[in-house]
Every structure is written in structure tokens, then in C-alpha cells.
Amino acid sequence: MSKIFVDACFGKETPYTPVWMMRQAGRYLPEYMKVRAEAGNFLNLCHDPKKACEVTLQPVDIVGVDAAILFSDILVIPLEMGMDLKFVTGEGPKFDDPIKDEADLDRLIGGDEAASKLTYVYDTIKLIKEKLADDKALIGFTGAPWTLATYMIEGEGTKTYNICKKMMYSNPELLHKILAKVTEVVKLYMQKQIEAGIDVVQIFDSWAAAIEPSKYDEFSWKYMVEIAEYLKSKYPHIPIIMFPKGIPAFLDKVYGNFEVFGVDWSTPMDLAKEKLGSKYVLQGNMEPCRLYSKEATTESVEAIQKVMGGKRHIFNLGHGILPDVPVENAKHFIKECHRVSKK
Amino acid sequence: MSKIFVDACFGKETPYTPVWMMRQAGRYLPEYMKVRAEAGNFLNLCHDPKKACEVTLQPVDIVGVDAAILFSDILVIPLEMGMDLKFVTGEGPKFDDPIKDEADLDRLIGGDEAASKLTYVYDTIKLIKEKLADDKALIGFTGAPWTLATYMIEGEGTKTYNICKKMMYSNPELLHKILAKVTEVVKLYMQKQIEAGIDVVQIFDSWAAAIEPSKYDEFSWKYMVEIAEYLKSKYPHIPIIMFPKGIPAFLDKVYGNFEVFGVDWSTPMDLAKEKLGSKYVLQGNMEPCRLYSKEATTESVEAIQKVMGGKRHIFNLGHGILPDVPVENAKHFIKECHRVSKK
């Protein structure tokens, strides 16, 4: 059965523009909160294929999105490379043993050995594919090497990224070694996600905006492109979505072999269309805080539809949905995307 | 005596391109840390004209910048409007009584009554002007109404701005009332700073990037322009620098009566020059983390000089200097800016 979401990724005509929401399996859903409470904590939920499958499917059933996205966390990669990951309530992820030098990096597991430890992710994918309706797509994902490296070097989320950036400007060789090692694991991790059954790949570079424009390609984009090329050479039928958050200043510099460019909300959709619309299908980009108001949601959906005209487009938010958004407003967003784009 | 910095703000030819650094009176300087320790805490330092004057002058003497910037904090405005400001170590500023509704706003002091309470700022300016060398300029500053309002509504720094943005999309009238009341105070505050002796005004919109492009003018820029127009009509000889951090996607939309546009490091200097260089003098924009390396500093200073060619330009960082930067690297930055631009 043909999946409208996959068709849209390849720029084919579809009866309406499909839509999903970043972080759609998340805290705004009471049903998610219930399963998460049963799991005890966030990492347990990632490690439990049955529960991870359940929360992956919730937004498809409850909110009506056109694609499910695998429930997991980008930091399972450094975790299985051997780093000590904790989620501290109210503070986010922490590694007690950040990478400070080459010896720290050498201690980490790489390549297929690390990727093979993520069996709970592949098991989750298989379970989801048994239960997901045939016309819905399953998106698998990974963090970009740069975004993963920021946590591995800083040891936690950061406002200034000063430790990684000190490395970037004072010891770029070490940063490149870290990025290369992570890239190898990501390639094999995504290959195994595809083998387990995902229909689409999304690579999230959540901290793209932390790198100055003249250094972005060197320290992030080229590694993302390397991953995309590797997967495309083996699985040309699996579309790839690249989402580098916050690079509106240099869209001209975007290159590589992938199908969909994810537009964040800081980038005007008409600018993205002008710079990238002929090369890539565009995904996005409603400002997630508009979900607090149905009127503001409709206004934005109509404005985006006016720019994209229902062609080479996938609706989404320009970043993740926030925990305090009313579920009925999320449903309204999905309904409006379908309404304005129906042919 | 003519001040090279003021001349440069007006686009006049100068013997070299002047330079200062955002947050130049700050924690990277041991001399600052000493005065701050004596003051007991950050707010005491803002309230003490003698000590505030001392730290304002330190970077001029120690690092060799061409302009001093008044030592103060943007949040003294809501403080003197009647809000309960605390600086919690390691967590930043907090207001225990954020604005939730119109009654909260009505309780705040506005206009000249609030601006008149900031005597310690005006006294600091007078003291600085007595001691600052005649050829150096003193920059006074304020936060933009939007940036101030985010703290007044959220009660603290925020990653998601979800409380203000809920207001933006669900109750924009209330947000506009808050912004208008803050704008009135800011106009009179800056007027009194000018009367006390500052040579240049900078308006910092540190959280410009929190607003989606299509709403930026409505909720921030137009208020900044209103303040600039008010000051220009009374003090045409005082140059105004606007610094909206993180709006590279829509530089075309920048308008208003002011002299200098502050370019943050996420905006490539050649893009800023192309879009705004003929209308405004440009200030900026080295990525502050380059200060960790002298080589990376020189590389960036030379690249910026190559774009700007020593014309209609003021050197600066693209954001504030970080606390762990070696003082000798800051000195190197200043020296390099002077070296590459000397005529």
C-alpha cells in the first residue's frame, strides 16, 4: 500500500499535504504521561520496546498525524558507546564522564559493536511496524554527530557550548576525531533501523545554530551529508529528512543527496522555498507556540499553505510541541493542515 | 576633542576602526572579580556608582578598547518599576512576582516616576565622564522592551518563552500594554542617561530570536524604533546602535532612524553588508568563542576586515565575552582590530 507521507517525501503529488509534529509522542498527551509513569523514568521507556511502541502509536491514533516517529532519545548512541547517561528531573540529560581528551574518546566503543547494542531500538521498530496502519509511515531518527558531540563533550545541555567551542578553535583535530567516530556509529545505527523496518530517516541537528556560519559545514553538515550518502547508496527508496535547526542565514550553502529539508520556525518559509524549494521537498514550519491558540494556528497553516501551494511540502511544526499545549489544539493543527491542502 | 568611536558611528573616516566588546566589564577580568567580591553581589555593584564606575573603566585601561560601556544591568528598569528582582547564584535573575494580568501591570510604576528612581545609574555616568579620557566614548544602554518583558512575564530566564508566547498568541493586547508601558520608561531612562553624559546609546534586544520573523516588528522592533525616534528628535548628535540578536533571516525588514546596526555572530558579515551596509554603519561580529585561540581570533578579524574594508564599521564581538577567556587573548583581539584597520 502506498504511503502518502513517503510519496510526499519524494515530491510526488498526494491527495493532501501530510503532517506530523516533532515531539508528537510526548508530554502534552495524558496517555503518554501514564505510560511514562509506569516505566518509572525516561530511559526505562526508551529501553522497553512494548512501551516505546505504545507511545509511538499514540499520536497517530489520538491526534491523527500521517506518520509515526519512533519513540527514543538521541543520546542512546553515546550511552551505548559506553558513556554514563542519566536523566536528572528538571535538569535534563547528564554524562558524568564527558570527553576531555583522546584517551577519553579511545575508551568509547565504536562502529558496529556500539550500533549492535541498540537492539531495544530495533525491537521497538519491529513491534511498531506490526501495529502501524499500512498507509502510515514510520520515521526513524538520529541526532547529527555535532549535536551528539555537544552532550558528549559538555556532559550536559549548555547555553554557551564553551567547552566544545574551545575545542573547535583550539584543538579542531580532536573534535573531528570525535565527530568521525560518532558518524561511523550513526551510519550503522540508521542502517539497522532501516533493516528493522523504518520507512523514512530524519537527522536532527538540534544545535546547528551553535556553530558560526563559516564553520558549519566543516563541523556538522559534512558529517550529516556523509551519513545521508551512505544510506542513499544502499537504500535509495528510503527518503531522508535533514533538520538543521536555525541556519536561515546560509541556506545557499546547503548541499547533499537527501530528499527533504526540515525548515525550523526561525526561517521564513518563502525564504526556504526561494533558496531550496527546487532542490528539496520542504518540511515545516509553524512556530510551536501558536498551538496555544486555535486562531493563531489556523492563521499560520493558511500562510504556509499560501507559500507552498500544496507542492513539494510536508506540514510540521518548526520545532517540538511543548508539554502544556492542549491536545485539542494539536488535533486542530492536524485538521487544518489537511483542510487547507485537500485537492 | 573628537572621539573616534562617535565619528565611526556616524560613518566618518577614522584613522583606524574602533573596537569594544560586549560584556567587556565582566568576569574574565580579575580586577572586576575583586570589585564585585567587595560589593557582595551583582545588584549591589549596579547600585554603587563608585564601584560601577571603576569596573566600567577597567577594560579601557586594561584591554585598550575605544569605548567604555556603562556597567549596569538591563533589569534595573523592571526593578524600579516595582518588581522584586533577585540574582540567584548559578541561576540568574528572578522576579517573584511576574506579570500575569492587567492588574499586575497596573501595580507597576511607569513613565518619569520610574525613570527618576534610577539615580544611581545617572550618578555612575557622571562619575565615569569625570574620569574617562576625552578621546574615549561612553556607551549607555537599555534592554529592548521585548527583552525586558520576557523576564517580567516569565519571572526568569527561559529556554522556551512559552509564557510570553502564550500571551503573544492568545492575549496580544495585554502583551502590547506591557511593551508600551516599558517603552515609556525606557525613553525617559535613555533621555536621562544622555542628560547625565553618555555619548552613544545601544539598545540590546538579546531575545530577538525568540519571536518568529512575521511577528518581530509588531512585538519588538517597532518599540525599539519608537525609542530611537524619540531620542533622535531631541539628541541628533548622539548616535544610536540597535542590536537585535539573531535575525539574519529578515535583515531586509530592518528600518528606522538610527546610525549603527549591531551584527551578531550568527549573521555573516557579508550578508549584513549586502542588506544593510548602505543604510547603517555595521558593528561586529566575531564569534566570542574564537577568543579561546589567538590564531582563530586573528583569522576572524582579518576575514571581517576583508568584508568591511575599514569603512562604515565598528569592530566588536557578535555576543558577550565569556568569563573563562584569558585576558591576554582579549587584548590580542583589540590589538588585531587596530592593526588590520590602521590607515
Chai-1 contact restraints between the chains, C-beta under 6 A:
chainA,res_idxA,chainB,res_idxB,connection_type,confidence,min_distance_angstrom,max_distance_angstrom,comment,restraint_id
A,N162,B,L322,contact,1.0,0.0,6.0,A-B,restraint_1
A,K165,B,C289,contact,1.0,0.0,6.0,A-B,restraint_2
A,K166,B,Y292,contact,1.0,0.0,6.0,A-B,restraint_3
A,Y169,B,R290,contact,1.0,0.0,6.0,A-B,restraint_4
A,Y169,B,Y292,contact,1.0,0.0,6.0,A-B,restraint_5
A,Y169,B,S293,contact,1.0,0.0,6.0,A-B,restraint_6
A,Y169,B,A296,contact,1.0,0.0,6.0,A-B,restraint_7
A,S170,B,Y292,contact,1.0,0.0,6.0,A-B,restraint_8
A,S170,B,S293,contact,1.0,0.0,6.0,A-B,restraint_9
A,E212,B,W265,contact,1.0,0.0,6.0,A-B,restraint_10
A,E212,B,E287,contact,1.0,0.0,6.0,A-B,restraint_11
A,P213,B,P268,contact,1.0,0.0,6.0,A-B,restraint_12
A,P248,B,P248,contact,1.0,0.0,6.0,A-B,restraint_13
A,P248,B,A249,contact,1.0,0.0,6.0,A-B,restraint_14
A,A249,B,P248,contact,1.0,0.0,6.0,A-B,restraint_15
A,A249,B,T267,contact,1.0,0.0,6.0,A-B,restraint_16
A,A249,B,P268,contact,1.0,0.0,6.0,A-B,restraint_17
A,W265,B,E212,contact,1.0,0.0,6.0,A-B,restraint_18
A,T267,B,A249,contact,1.0,0.0,6.0,A-B,restraint_19
A,P268,B,P213,contact,1.0,0.0,6.0,A-B,restraint_20
A,P268,B,A249,contact,1.0,0.0,6.0,A-B,restraint_21
A,E287,B,E212,contact,1.0,0.0,6.0,A-B,restraint_22
A,C289,B,K165,contact,1.0,0.0,6.0,A-B,restraint_23
A,R290,B,Y169,contact,1.0,0.0,6.0,A-B,restraint_24
A,Y292,B,K166,contact,1.0,0.0,6.0,A-B,restraint_25
A,Y292,B,Y169,contact,1.0,0.0,6.0,A-B,restraint_26
A,Y292,B,S170,contact,1.0,0.0,6.0,A-B,restraint_27
A,S293,B,Y169,contact,1.0,0.0,6.0,A-B,restraint_28
A,S293,B,S170,contact,1.0,0.0,6.0,A-B,restraint_29
A,A296,B,Y169,contact,1.0,0.0,6.0,A-B,restraint_30
A,L322,B,N162,contact,1.0,0.0,6.0,A-B,restraint_31
